[in-house]
Amino acid sequence: MSKAPRAVRLDPASPDLAIDAAARRGDVAILPESEPIDVAEPAAVPVAKRRWSWGGLFVAGLSGFLTLAAGVWAQRTIASLMNQSPVLGYAALACAALAALALAVMLGRVIRDILRERKVEGLRLRATAALSEASLSEAQAVAAELAALYASRAETARGRAELADSLPQLFAARDVLTVAERSLMAPLDALAQAQIAQAARRVSLVTAVSPRALIDIVFVLVACARLLRTIAGIYAGRPGTLGLIRLARQVLGHLVVTGGIAAGDAVIQQVVGQGLAARLSAKLGEGVLNGLLTARIGLSALAVCRPLPFVEAAPPSLGDVAGDLTSWRGAPEPGGSA
């Protein structure tokens, strides 16, 4: 028995019912396509300009005073030697000139390291701003400066060529930075992670077998300093002593911001994974923990020294660089196999 026909009210205000009715009548409904919305990364936090402080004035005044005192002392010493013997006076003058030349070269290298670190930091901030604002021109400028930064490095020649071929075909800021990351950053990231893993294993092994706690502390400090310098050399160039101190301050600041010193979930998982080793030997457990902290410092240094934010690639975790602290494998050389 068939049902009696009934009337169905179509509300024109309802778009779904209107579309259904148009489809039943055979009409064609043209709907605007909804473009996918790219989730923009948070904008870079503007760096606050440092104001003068009494501590800075004290250091500046003391440095100026010591410089003047050293200059007066050198002038008097050279004049006294000249009066006694011209040969001794000219020898002292030559030594002072040599020391002044070496000091100028050292200051030049320090300034170069600081400018290079600021350039890398500026590239990272500009890339983050280009992603958040979807600025194609800014992204292209960042990619061009990034290629120029690595123009003298042979291992990036292939990536620079791929980036140059791909840039004219890209019309979105995220695509430009993604290709730049894939072409230039991926090999350097792999090398940096290998160096972090090697340093973590070395620290874990040495501190597990060392008989003195003082040896542990000294070795961990030296290993972390070498790791910071190595990672900086991979991304932007090996810094000097003052550049290394400035880099260490930035890494510590990054650790404080990201909460890296605290034992987070990743550290807890790693320690629990090595729980059997810790039960067998308390010293071995300390070695594992020192290796994990070294790896965490290395990851923070990677985030500070990397001239691009992570666009497509996922940031490395502790499991990537310290997944197995009981094995011993050397870090692969650039262009070589592990």
Secondary structure, 3 states (H helix, E strand, C coil): CCCCCCCCCCCCCCHHHHHHHHHHHCCCCCCCCCCCCCCCCCCCCCCCCCCCCHHHHHHHHHHHHHHHHHHHHHHHHHHHHHHHCHHHHHHHHHHHHHHHHHHHHHHHHHHHHHHHHHHHHHHHHHHHHHHHHCCHHHHHHHHHHHHHHCCCCHHHHHHHHHHHHHHHHCCCHHHHHHHHHHHHHHHHHHHHHHHHHHHHHHHHHHHHHCCCHHHHHHHHHHHHHHHHHHHHHHHCCCCCHHHHHHHHHHHHHHHHHHCCCCCCHHHHHHHHHCHHHHHHCHHHHHHHHHHHHHHHHHHHHHHHHCCCCCCCCCCCCHHHHCCCCCCCCCCCCCCCCC
